């Protein structure tokens, strides 16, 4: 069992074991260690498709599983007795698990779940804000950044005595500000970058940010204009009437729109008029149905109008630069409760806000565990390596001195990460393996390693506080100990040599047989014309194998003169065709794969026992498996003598009854 297989097991399907109570009898003891009925029942049901199928299992099936559980306990107990829990391989494996196993659960509980709930609470409010944007170049110097910040503070000082829309038109570098005066209309969480949204949701109507808000776009000055409870989505239908390209029919289109509106007000069917007159080809056949819209997906003035309409109400014709719309509100939904929205919210959160929250979380952990990068060590590292090599090329470390390899580039409250472990971390970072070890990239990798250290330190402590994780890590430890002691006591004690394998072969040779086979040669050619030309030469007496050596176009077969060797009849289409032919017969060219083939049957072989040499791979595997079973049985018997095993058959027979009764 490898670490990668174990890590692939989902944390979220672990079943909590029932606590020990007076109604939880002891099923068995192994060297004084109790196996409670609840422990057995949960493990059995985990491996037997759940509780219901386990409840109808036979006593024999239960005994077989208990036997496996007892053997597992015996082996693990012996591993502890021999001190294998302190073995370097086991310690290394558990160090890996202790860091990696808790992290997905930890992030789910401490970042994702609270983040999704916060997003939901934010979405329950719709905001209308105005802003002024002062852009900053991505790689702006501290001096340039301070200059823009000072400009923003100067604008903020003007807000109490100058209309905000005037300031927005005058100063904002948002290209839409000249038209909308900085007004962004209504929106809700998930539509803007997190830093901007967080600042907006912290304001009350009429308030503005006393300091500029930094985002990837620059500095923002924000004023809260309006907050209201979010409405659920509305379903819309529309009739679209378009102008022609020359715009020569604008008046006629307008008149038609108003004519249709009057018909609707007089009771005409919106669906029928949409089917007949709407120029929205995609939706006209559906009666103009556009589906559901949230207010924030609509142009502000349109959204405000539509959300104030009752169901089945229609708007007056609304003019746009391409034509006229008449809208009808056909359905309104309430704002969903958390459980209803949770799945979609989680997806949206992970796409829009998770990375930002994750970064803040890691920074808090770095502070909590005092994780720091030693700048002097990293600077010396940069000056000692070949910057043309990539992170995945471990030879970049070959120029580092012994003293450098013992240095500590990252330190934390209760220890440090030495350069050797730093190198391992860097080369294991799949996302950055192709990055060259330039100074800026090396600093970036150092920061990523520091983040990793912070998460690892917290994961160790977090696992201790969560019984579910502590139990899981103990199961991984026992699995690792089992693997280690079985390697020592079973697999390493199996002797394999030719004399033993030949003895095994002589006893079991009838189990290793060739089925009926056919041997054939093929000439493979790219075109039918070339294939026919070669076929004529063969008919005129050219030796088939010589022709194959000269003409076949199949890679690797010229040197073999086209010979495939003995093949089972149904190995492929060629062997199947050859199986139906007489020995020494030759086919005419036929289409095969992307070219043309000619085949000749060289011989057929009846079913027969494989020679020792032919059967070696199968014999070796079978012999090792049989020897392992024998060795394991002998070893388990010795463990049963060393550690007393008792089983309460009465408890076993009554397994699953209590919960089955509870289910009734």
HELIX and SHEET records of a PDB file:
HELIX    1   1 UNK A    3  UNK A    7  1                                   5    
HELIX    2   2 UNK A   11  UNK A   13  5                                   3    
HELIX    3   3 UNK A   37  UNK A   46  1                                  10    
HELIX    4   4 UNK A   51  UNK A   55  1                                   5    
HELIX    5   5 UNK A   59  UNK A   81  1                                  23    
HELIX    6   6 UNK A   84  UNK A   86  5                                   3    
HELIX    7   7 UNK A   88  UNK A  107  1                                  20    
HELIX    8   8 UNK A  108  UNK A  112  3                                   5    
HELIX    9   9 UNK A  113  UNK A  123  1                                  11    
HELIX   10  10 UNK A  142  UNK A  158  1                                  17    
HELIX   11  11 UNK A  159  UNK A  161  5                                   3    
HELIX   12  12 UNK A  164  UNK A  171  1                                   8    
HELIX   13  13 UNK A  177  UNK A  180  1                                   4    
HELIX   14  14 UNK A  194  UNK A  201  1                                   8    
HELIX   15  15 UNK A  250  UNK A  265  1                                  16    
HELIX   16  16 UNK A  270  UNK A  277  1                                   8    
HELIX   17  17 UNK A  281  UNK A  284  1                                   4    
HELIX   18  18 UNK A  295  UNK A  297  5                                   3    
HELIX   19  19 UNK A  300  UNK A  307  1                                   8    
HELIX   20  20 UNK A  338  UNK A  352  1                                  15    
HELIX   21  21 UNK A  354  UNK A  368  1                                  15    
HELIX   22  22 UNK A  375  UNK A  384  1                                  10    
HELIX   23  23 UNK A  394  UNK A  397  5                                   4    
HELIX   24  24 UNK A  402  UNK A  405  1                                   4    
HELIX   25  25 UNK A  419  UNK A  428  1                                  10    
HELIX   26  26 UNK A  430  UNK A  432  5                                   3    
HELIX   27  27 UNK A  439  UNK A  465  1                                  27    
HELIX   28  28 UNK A  467  UNK A  489  1                                  23    
HELIX   29  29 UNK A  491  UNK A  493  5                                   3    
HELIX   30  30 UNK A  498  UNK A  508  1                                  11    
HELIX   31  31 UNK A  509  UNK A  511  5                                   3    
HELIX   32  32 UNK A  528  UNK A  539  1                                  12    
HELIX   33  33 UNK A  544  UNK A  551  1                                   8    
HELIX   34  34 UNK A  573  UNK A  579  1                                   7    
HELIX   35  35 UNK A  612  UNK A  642  1                                  31    
HELIX   36  36 UNK A  649  UNK A  653  1                                   5    
HELIX   37  37 UNK A  657  UNK A  663  1                                   7    
SHEET    1   A 3 UNK A  33  UNK A  36  0                                        
SHEET    2   A 3 UNK A  26  UNK A  30 -1                                        
SHEET    3   A 3 UNK A 645  UNK A 647 -1                                        
SHEET    1   B 4 UNK A 183  UNK A 187  0                                        
SHEET    2   B 4 UNK A 125  UNK A 135 -1                                        
SHEET    3   B 4 UNK A 218  UNK A 229 -1                                        
SHEET    4   B 4 UNK A 213  UNK A 215 -1                                        
SHEET    1   C 4 UNK A 289  UNK A 293  0                                        
SHEET    2   C 4 UNK A 234  UNK A 242 -1                                        
SHEET    3   C 4 UNK A 323  UNK A 332 -1                                        
SHEET    4   C 4 UNK A 318  UNK A 320 -1                                        
SHEET    1   D 3 UNK A 372  UNK A 373  0                                        
SHEET    2   D 3 UNK A 410  UNK A 412 -1                                        
SHEET    3   D 3 UNK A 415  UNK A 417 -1                                        
SHEET    1   E 2 UNK A 513  UNK A 514  0                                        
SHEET    2   E 2 UNK A 608  UNK A 609 -1                                        
SHEET    1   F 4 UNK A 563  UNK A 568  0                                        
SHEET    2   F 4 UNK A 517  UNK A 525 -1                                        
SHEET    3   F 4 UNK A 595  UNK A 605 -1                                        
SHEET    4   F 4 UNK A 590  UNK A 592 -1                                        
END                                                                             
